[in-house]
């Protein structure tokens, strides 16, 4: 088994493990389906007669369940193996999305919207974030930043880029509901591809029911490690907080900026979707670029200055630039693109976290994934809490301050020399992969 794993480690292109190629494609397609609604769902709910605060509450409940699933994705991937965790996420997404569209939006039933959309939040983290754990097992550590850059490229490319541009063409043809239903096609194709086509030899195939008592005990310890590691290694907790801050503004902006750009600045819905899509494409491209640069200049340096400080500046410009320019499409595009570039500056955090706990990479990644999930709650929650009292200006400044805090916290996330760590993690990764991928 170790020979197979080591061989897969040596087969990579620009840091991407070849054995996981179809997994990257699957995540891209799956996240297209998940991202179809991102830039217009809030606006659509308001058009149906719900308030902006009610819309924010729907996204906040979704964020809570997504955060729980994000934590579970790491520990379940370590206990069950990533493939089984991905299957569970795929099934959950399909079932509860149908419930959300039919029982919630179609019937304008707010309670069902909260329940179904909230439960659907368990879906994509179990599918996509479980795959991150797979990457951390297979990749060489000195290429881990690049490998994670590939993941975030396909993740952002699906969720933000295609997911944002696609509805700008389909909404005029099929309407909001038709576009939302079409997301299921992307999800089903991506989900089946990820489940059936990944041929990495380290995948664990034995039935959970056949585990020995000692293995079951190990599973329980594995689940608990996803919690206790924060207390045993405080830097893991700090990294989790940085990850929360990373995309909190992105998920907050998607709730409030559609209203700002279409009602205050008088852009059309299609123009706004293209502006948001431009942010996503710059983020997608720079996820890969920053991953490679981070391997050269140092992960911590990049996250601190280009991620934390960079996002503090560009999040402010995303509001003040278009506000000052008025109905100026290209200023809005520039502001959007710059925010997307700096947002990608946090990519090496996905390499820092498992390197901080080489003996418990799955648990460390579960904390990282939890942070990613919590950001989908924290962002809309900040909007819901501050919108009435302080308006969009107060919301934007809150996110900017949070980004500065993330830069300060990143200073303490020191990782030992990458080359040395690579040799250590190679042994750990081989042992882990032979049983749990």
C-alpha positions as CSV (number, residue, x, y, z in Angstrom):
1,X,0.0,0.0,0.0
2,X,2.7,2.4,0.9
3,X,4.3,1.9,-2.5
4,X,1.1,2.8,-4.3
5,X,0.7,5.9,-2.2
6,X,4.3,7.0,-2.7
7,X,3.9,6.5,-6.4
8,X,0.8,8.6,-6.5
9,X,2.7,11.3,-4.7
10,X,5.3,11.4,-7.4
11,X,2.8,11.8,-10.2
12,X,1.7,15.5,-10.2
13,X,1.4,18.4,-12.6
14,X,2.2,21.8,-11.2
15,X,1.4,20.4,-7.8
16,X,-1.9,18.6,-8.7
17,X,-1.8,14.9,-7.8
18,X,-2.7,13.1,-11.1
19,X,-4.5,10.3,-9.2
20,X,-7.1,12.8,-8.0
21,X,-7.6,14.6,-11.3
22,X,-11.3,13.5,-11.7
23,X,-11.9,14.6,-8.1
24,X,-10.9,18.1,-9.0
25,X,-13.2,18.0,-12.0
26,X,-16.0,16.7,-9.9
27,X,-15.6,19.4,-7.3
28,X,-15.7,22.0,-10.1
29,X,-19.0,20.7,-11.5
30,X,-20.5,20.2,-8.0
31,X,-19.7,23.8,-7.0
32,X,-21.1,25.2,-10.2
33,X,-24.4,23.7,-9.1
34,X,-24.1,25.0,-5.6
35,X,-23.1,28.5,-6.8
36,X,-25.9,29.0,-9.4
37,X,-28.1,30.7,-6.7
38,X,-25.3,32.6,-4.9
39,X,-25.6,36.1,-6.5
40,X,-29.4,36.3,-6.9
41,X,-31.1,34.2,-4.3
42,X,-31.2,37.0,-1.7
43,X,-32.7,39.4,-4.3
44,X,-35.2,36.8,-5.4
45,X,-36.4,36.1,-1.9
46,X,-36.9,39.9,-1.4
47,X,-38.9,40.0,-4.7
48,X,-41.1,37.2,-3.3
49,X,-42.1,39.5,-0.5
50,X,-39.6,38.6,2.2
51,X,-37.5,41.2,3.9
52,X,-33.7,41.6,3.6
53,X,-33.4,40.5,7.3
54,X,-35.5,37.4,6.6
55,X,-33.3,36.6,3.7
56,X,-30.2,37.1,5.9
57,X,-31.7,34.7,8.4
58,X,-32.1,32.0,5.8
59,X,-28.5,32.3,4.9
60,X,-27.4,32.4,8.5
61,X,-29.3,29.1,9.3
62,X,-27.7,27.7,6.2
63,X,-24.3,28.9,7.5
64,X,-24.8,27.1,10.9
65,X,-25.5,23.7,9.3
66,X,-22.8,24.3,6.8
67,X,-20.3,25.0,9.6
68,X,-21.2,21.8,11.4
69,X,-20.9,19.8,8.2
70,X,-17.5,21.5,7.4
71,X,-16.1,20.3,10.7
72,X,-17.6,16.8,10.2
73,X,-16.1,16.6,6.7
74,X,-12.6,16.5,8.1
75,X,-13.2,14.0,10.9
76,X,-15.6,11.8,8.8
77,X,-13.1,11.7,6.0
78,X,-10.5,10.5,8.4
79,X,-12.7,7.9,10.1
80,X,-14.8,6.7,7.1
81,X,-12.6,7.7,4.2
82,X,-13.3,10.7,1.9
83,X,-15.3,8.7,-0.7
84,X,-18.0,7.7,1.8
85,X,-18.2,11.2,3.2
86,X,-18.6,12.6,-0.4
87,X,-21.4,10.2,-1.1
88,X,-23.3,11.3,2.0
89,X,-22.9,15.0,1.0
90,X,-24.1,14.3,-2.5
91,X,-27.3,12.6,-1.4
92,X,-28.1,15.3,1.2
93,X,-27.7,18.1,-1.3
94,X,-30.0,16.6,-3.9
95,X,-32.8,15.6,-1.5
96,X,-33.0,18.9,0.5
97,X,-32.5,21.1,-2.5
98,X,-35.6,19.6,-4.1
99,X,-37.4,20.2,-0.8
100,X,-36.2,23.8,-0.6
101,X,-37.3,24.6,-4.2
102,X,-40.7,22.9,-4.1
103,X,-41.9,23.2,-0.5
104,X,-40.0,26.4,0.3
105,X,-39.7,28.9,-2.6
106,X,-42.5,27.5,-4.8
107,X,-45.0,27.7,-2.0
108,X,-43.5,30.8,-0.4
109,X,-43.3,28.9,2.9
110,X,-40.7,30.7,5.0
111,X,-40.5,27.9,7.6
112,X,-39.8,25.3,5.0
113,X,-37.2,27.6,3.4
114,X,-35.4,27.8,6.7
115,X,-35.6,24.0,7.3
116,X,-34.8,22.7,3.8
117,X,-32.1,25.2,2.9
118,X,-30.6,24.8,6.3
119,X,-30.4,21.0,6.0
120,X,-29.0,21.3,2.5
121,X,-26.1,23.1,4.1
122,X,-24.8,19.7,5.2
123,X,-24.3,18.8,1.5
124,X,-21.5,20.6,-0.2
125,X,-19.0,20.6,2.7
126,X,-19.2,16.8,3.1
127,X,-18.6,16.5,-0.7
128,X,-16.0,19.2,-1.4
129,X,-14.2,19.6,2.0
130,X,-13.8,15.8,2.4
131,X,-11.8,16.0,-0.8
132,X,-9.4,18.5,0.8
133,X,-8.5,15.8,3.3
134,X,-7.8,13.4,0.4
135,X,-5.5,16.0,-1.1
136,X,-3.6,16.5,2.1
137,X,-2.9,12.7,2.4
138,X,-1.7,12.3,-1.2
139,X,0.3,15.5,-1.8
140,X,3.9,16.1,-1.0
141,X,4.2,18.8,1.6
142,X,6.5,21.0,-0.4
143,X,3.8,21.0,-3.1
144,X,0.8,21.2,-0.7
145,X,0.3,24.9,-1.3
146,X,0.1,24.4,-5.0
147,X,-2.2,21.4,-4.6
148,X,-4.5,23.4,-2.4
149,X,-4.3,26.2,-4.9
150,X,-5.7,23.8,-7.5
151,X,-8.5,22.8,-5.2
152,X,-9.5,26.4,-4.5
153,X,-9.2,27.2,-8.2
154,X,-11.8,24.6,-9.1
155,X,-13.9,25.4,-6.0
156,X,-14.0,29.1,-6.8
157,X,-14.3,28.5,-10.5
158,X,-17.4,26.5,-9.9
159,X,-19.0,28.3,-7.0
160,X,-18.2,31.9,-8.1
161,X,-17.1,32.1,-11.8
162,X,-19.4,29.7,-13.7
163,X,-22.0,29.8,-10.9
164,X,-22.2,33.6,-11.3
165,X,-22.1,33.9,-15.1
166,X,-24.4,31.0,-15.8
167,X,-27.6,32.6,-14.3
168,X,-26.9,35.8,-16.2
169,X,-27.8,33.8,-19.3
170,X,-30.4,31.4,-18.0
171,X,-32.5,33.8,-15.9
172,X,-33.7,35.7,-19.0
173,X,-34.6,32.4,-20.6
174,X,-35.9,30.3,-17.8
175,X,-36.6,32.7,-14.9
176,X,-35.3,32.4,-11.4
177,X,-37.0,29.1,-10.5
178,X,-36.0,27.4,-13.8
179,X,-32.4,28.4,-13.2
180,X,-32.5,27.1,-9.6
181,X,-33.9,23.7,-10.8
182,X,-31.2,23.5,-13.4
183,X,-28.5,23.5,-10.7
184,X,-29.4,19.9,-10.0
185,X,-28.0,18.8,-13.3
186,X,-24.5,20.1,-12.4
187,X,-24.8,18.6,-8.9
188,X,-25.7,15.1,-10.2
189,X,-23.0,15.0,-12.9
190,X,-20.3,16.3,-10.5
191,X,-21.4,14.1,-7.7
192,X,-21.5,10.9,-9.7
193,X,-18.1,11.7,-11.3
194,X,-16.5,12.2,-7.9
195,X,-17.9,9.0,-6.5
196,X,-17.2,6.8,-9.5
197,X,-14.1,8.0,-11.3
198,X,-11.5,8.7,-8.6
199,X,-9.2,5.7,-8.7
200,X,-6.7,6.7,-5.9
201,X,-5.5,3.4,-4.5
202,X,-5.6,4.6,-0.9
203,X,-9.4,4.7,-0.7
204,X,-10.7,2.6,2.2
205,X,-13.1,0.0,1.0
206,X,-13.9,-2.1,4.0
207,X,-17.4,-1.9,5.5
208,X,-17.9,0.1,8.6
209,X,-19.9,-2.8,10.0
210,X,-16.8,-5.0,9.8
211,X,-14.6,-2.8,11.9
212,X,-13.1,-4.3,15.1
213,X,-13.9,-2.9,18.5
214,X,-10.5,-1.3,18.6
215,X,-11.1,0.4,15.2
216,X,-14.5,1.7,16.4
217,X,-12.7,3.1,19.5
218,X,-10.2,4.8,17.1
219,X,-13.2,6.3,15.2
220,X,-14.6,7.8,18.3
221,X,-11.2,9.2,19.2
222,X,-10.9,10.5,15.7
223,X,-14.2,12.4,16.0
224,X,-13.1,13.9,19.4
225,X,-9.7,14.9,18.0
226,X,-11.5,17.3,15.8
227,X,-12.5,19.2,19.0
228,X,-9.6,18.6,21.4
229,X,-6.9,19.5,18.9
230,X,-7.9,23.2,19.3
231,X,-7.0,23.1,23.0
232,X,-4.0,20.9,22.5
233,X,-2.6,23.1,19.8
234,X,-3.8,26.7,20.1
235,X,-2.3,27.7,16.8
236,X,-4.9,25.4,15.1
237,X,-7.6,27.4,16.8
238,X,-6.1,30.6,15.6
239,X,-5.9,29.2,12.0
240,X,-9.6,28.3,12.3
241,X,-10.4,31.9,13.2
242,X,-8.4,33.3,10.3
243,X,-10.3,30.9,8.0
244,X,-13.7,32.2,9.4
245,X,-12.6,35.8,8.6
246,X,-11.2,34.8,5.2
247,X,-14.6,34.5,3.3
248,X,-17.0,36.1,5.8
249,X,-17.1,39.3,3.7
250,X,-17.7,37.3,0.6
251,X,-20.7,35.6,2.1
252,X,-21.9,38.9,3.7
253,X,-21.5,40.9,0.5
254,X,-23.5,38.4,-1.5
255,X,-26.5,39.1,0.8
256,X,-26.3,42.9,0.8
257,X,-24.4,44.0,-2.4
258,X,-27.0,42.8,-4.9
259,X,-29.4,45.4,-3.4
260,X,-26.7,48.1,-3.3
261,X,-25.6,47.6,-6.9
262,X,-29.1,47.2,-8.4
263,X,-31.1,49.7,-6.3
264,X,-28.6,52.4,-5.3
265,X,-26.2,52.3,-8.3
266,X,-28.9,51.2,-10.7
267,X,-27.1,48.3,-12.4
268,X,-29.3,45.6,-13.9
269,X,-29.4,42.2,-12.4
270,X,-27.4,40.8,-15.3
271,X,-24.7,43.5,-14.9
272,X,-24.5,42.7,-11.2
273,X,-24.1,39.0,-11.9
274,X,-21.3,39.8,-14.3
275,X,-19.6,42.1,-11.8
276,X,-19.7,39.4,-9.1
277,X,-18.6,36.8,-11.7
278,X,-15.5,39.0,-12.5
279,X,-14.6,38.8,-8.8
280,X,-15.0,35.1,-9.0
281,X,-12.8,34.6,-12.1
282,X,-10.0,36.7,-10.6
283,X,-10.3,34.7,-7.4
284,X,-10.2,31.5,-9.3
285,X,-7.1,32.3,-11.3
286,X,-5.2,33.7,-8.3
287,X,-6.1,30.7,-6.1
288,X,-3.6,28.8,-8.2
289,X,-1.1,31.7,-8.6
290,X,-1.0,32.4,-4.9
291,X,-0.7,28.8,-4.1
292,X,2.5,28.6,-6.1
293,X,3.8,31.9,-4.9
294,X,3.1,30.9,-1.3
295,X,5.4,27.8,-1.8
296,X,8.2,30.3,-2.7
297,X,7.8,33.3,-0.4
298,X,6.4,31.5,2.6
299,X,2.8,30.6,3.4
300,X,2.5,32.8,6.5
301,X,3.9,35.9,4.9
302,X,1.5,35.7,2.0
303,X,-1.6,35.1,4.1
304,X,-0.7,37.9,6.4
305,X,0.1,40.7,3.9
306,X,-1.7,39.7,0.7
307,X,-4.7,38.0,2.3
308,X,-5.4,39.9,5.6
309,X,-4.1,43.4,4.9
310,X,-5.0,43.1,1.2
311,X,-8.6,42.2,1.8
312,X,-9.0,45.0,4.4
313,X,-8.1,47.5,1.7
314,X,-10.0,45.9,-1.2
315,X,-13.2,45.2,0.8
316,X,-13.4,49.0,1.5
317,X,-12.7,49.8,-2.1
318,X,-15.5,47.4,-3.2
319,X,-17.9,49.8,-1.5
320,X,-16.3,53.2,-1.7
321,X,-15.0,52.9,-5.3
322,X,-18.3,52.2,-7.0
323,X,-20.1,54.6,-4.6
324,X,-17.8,57.5,-5.7
325,X,-17.9,56.6,-9.4
326,X,-21.7,56.1,-9.5
327,X,-23.1,54.0,-12.4
328,X,-19.7,53.2,-13.8
329,X,-19.5,49.5,-14.8
330,X,-15.7,49.4,-15.2
331,X,-14.9,50.9,-11.8
332,X,-17.2,48.3,-10.3
333,X,-15.4,45.5,-12.2
334,X,-12.0,46.7,-11.0
335,X,-13.1,46.8,-7.4
336,X,-14.6,43.4,-7.8
337,X,-11.5,41.9,-9.4
338,X,-9.2,43.4,-6.8
339,X,-11.3,41.9,-4.0
340,X,-11.2,38.5,-5.7
341,X,-7.4,38.6,-6.0
342,X,-6.7,39.4,-2.4
343,X,-9.4,36.9,-1.2
344,X,-7.2,34.2,-2.8
345,X,-4.2,35.4,-0.8
346,X,-5.5,33.1,2.0
347,X,-4.9,29.9,0.0
348,X,-1.8,28.8,1.8
349,X,-3.8,28.5,5.0
350,X,-4.9,25.2,3.7
351,X,-1.3,24.1,3.7
352,X,-0.4,25.7,7.0
353,X,-3.1,23.9,9.0
354,X,-2.1,20.2,8.4
355,X,1.6,21.3,8.7
356,X,0.9,22.6,12.2
357,X,-0.4,19.1,13.2
358,X,1.4,16.5,11.0
359,X,0.2,13.6,13.2
360,X,-3.5,14.7,13.0
361,X,-3.9,16.2,9.6
362,X,-7.6,15.2,9.3
363,X,-8.4,16.8,12.6
364,X,-6.5,20.0,11.7
365,X,-8.3,20.1,8.3
366,X,-11.7,19.7,10.1
367,X,-10.9,22.9,12.1
368,X,-10.0,24.6,8.8
369,X,-13.2,23.4,7.2
370,X,-15.2,24.4,10.3
371,X,-13.8,27.9,9.8
372,X,-14.9,27.9,6.1
373,X,-18.4,26.8,7.1
374,X,-18.7,29.3,9.9
375,X,-17.8,32.1,7.5
376,X,-21.0,31.4,5.6
377,X,-22.9,32.1,8.9
378,X,-20.8,34.9,10.2
379,X,-20.9,37.0,7.0
380,X,-24.7,37.1,6.7
381,X,-25.1,37.4,10.5
382,X,-23.0,40.5,10.5
383,X,-25.2,41.9,7.7
384,X,-28.4,41.0,9.7
385,X,-27.1,42.5,12.9
386,X,-25.6,45.7,11.6
387,X,-27.7,46.6,8.6
388,X,-30.6,48.4,10.4
389,X,-28.3,50.3,12.8
390,X,-25.2,51.1,10.7
391,X,-26.1,50.4,7.1
392,X,-23.8,49.1,4.4
393,X,-21.0,51.5,5.5
394,X,-20.8,50.0,9.0
395,X,-20.9,46.5,7.5
396,X,-18.0,47.1,5.2
397,X,-15.8,48.7,7.9
398,X,-16.5,45.7,10.2
399,X,-15.2,43.3,7.6
400,X,-12.1,45.5,7.0
401,X,-11.3,45.5,10.8
402,X,-11.8,41.7,10.9
403,X,-9.3,41.3,8.0
404,X,-6.7,43.3,10.0
405,X,-7.3,41.0,13.0
406,X,-6.7,38.0,10.7
407,X,-3.3,39.4,9.7
408,X,-2.3,39.7,13.3
409,X,-3.4,36.2,14.1
410,X,-1.5,34.8,11.1
411,X,1.7,36.2,12.5
412,X,1.6,33.4,15.1
413,X,1.0,30.5,12.6
414,X,4.7,29.7,12.2
415,X,5.4,26.4,10.4
416,X,8.8,24.7,10.4
417,X,10.9,24.5,7.3
418,X,8.8,23.0,4.5
419,X,11.4,20.7,3.2
420,X,11.9,19.1,6.6
421,X,8.2,19.0,7.1
422,X,7.8,17.2,3.8
423,X,9.9,14.3,4.9
424,X,8.0,14.0,8.1
425,X,4.6,14.2,6.6
426,X,5.5,11.8,3.9
427,X,5.8,9.0,6.5
428,X,2.7,10.2,8.3
429,X,0.7,10.5,5.1
430,X,1.7,7.1,3.9
431,X,0.5,5.5,7.2
432,X,-2.7,7.5,7.2
433,X,-3.6,6.9,3.6
434,X,-3.2,3.2,3.7
435,X,-6.2,3.0,6.0
436,X,-8.3,6.1,5.8
437,X,-8.4,7.8,2.4
